[in-house]
Each structure stands twice: as C-alpha cells, then as structure tokens.
C-alpha cells in the first residue's frame, strides 16, 4: 500500500498554479494542484483520459465542456469526459484539489514517478 497526506507539504507558486505529481505510472497519474486566490488554469483537456477531481480545500470556479461555470468547494467530486475542455479559477482563498487521469498513452510504461514513486525508490 502507498500513502500520502494530501494536505501536508503544500507548495504554492506566486506566478502560476502549481501541479505536483503525487504518483505516475503506466496506468495513470495522480496530481495535486495548488492555486493561490485569483490564480487560474486556462481551458484545456486530457484527450486520452477522463479527468476526475476531488476538491480538498478552498473554493473555485470550474467550467466543463458546456462552458458553464460552477462554484465548487471541499469534498466535491467533478468528472470530465475524455477530451472534455475544462478550466479552473481559485476564488478569494487558496484552492487545493487532486486530479486523477487513467491510462495516459504518453506515460512511460517502465517508469514510476511522483512523490510516492520517489519515496519507494529511496527505500
């Protein structure tokens, strides 16, 4: 079993949102995103995977393929279809969420990475 404390050792960047790869392997990626108030992630998509988000802390505005914005806070689950455009903006507090991608074709099949993967390699 592998574990990581999702709200510990958070890293924020002053000039842009930050994506911290917690775990990466041939089956997918788990990324922790941190945004300071007002920071955003421009519209984009994950063409080869659905994208699942769990909001851990703060509130943000999320939009999906229909372009409609929705304010979302802690304990919310968001599900985006493969190739569905989405964008994110932190409101007046820091926003922390975890994103899950499955079976990303560009992921190297022989490599395990991210914070959890690095910890395993050190033991």
Buried (B, 14 or more C-beta within 10 A) or exposed (E): EEEBEBEEEBEBEEEEBBBBBBBBBEEBBBBBBBBBBEBBBEEEBBEBBBBBBBBBBBBBBBBBEEEEEEEBBEEBEBEBEBEBBBBBBBBEBBBBBBBBBBEBEEBEEEEBBBBBBEEEEEE
